[in-house]
């Protein structure tokens, strides 16, 4: 009996592997024969889409915007801190307009004042001081100086000084004496003199000298003698009365002593 002949009762093997579910090991279709199980197919790979790329781009843009915002906030904060560190210049204070505001010396001084009271509150003006040696202003006819006065040769006197003295300014001197055979009285620089000859009144008053000096006065030299009374003006416009008390000396020693009264103008 041929061993290669099919055994009786066994089915003949198919001409091609059967389809259908995979067989078990050792069967048809299996890894060792027909009928084995087939290996499961791998799942298909999903295609790459652009949705992932857009998500990454959006995330990057969001990150950049956040970084820009943080940097901008830092710069603004730094600028504000620098400005706040600078000292603020002092503001000029205006005048106080309310009772509760700061008071200035002017407002304090005028507080409580009433209209029309300014003139009464103003301190009175002090009289202007006169030059050294000059008499102060007084009513006309007031005696500014009175007393004996010696006038010597080459030493003229300024009768506007109190007491009369020689002025270093030649034009301010009023009277001088000099010898010219006799003792002479010379009016200086426009000063006028008048010999008083009224026998009834040998000592003229201020009013009498003022009445006659402008019309009868002269600028020429006068011859002196004891007891002579002379009215005179000064370069400042004052009036004076001189009574000759004594005459002495010759040449450079010529000297006259007078009783003098100087009135204010």
ABEGO torsion letter per residue (X at the ends): XBAABBBBGBBBBBABBBBEBBBBBGBBGBAAEBGBBBBBBBBBBBBBBAAAAAAAAAAAAAAAAAAAAAAAAAAAAAAAAAAAABBBBBBBBBBBABAABBBBAAAAAABGBBBGAAAAABBBBBBBBBBBGBBBBBBBGBBABBEBBBBBBGBBBBAABOBBBBBABAAABABBBBBBGBBBBBBBGGBBBBBBABAABABBBAAAAAAAAAAABBABBBBBBBGBBBBBBBAAGBBBBBBBABBBEBEAABBBBBBBBBBBX
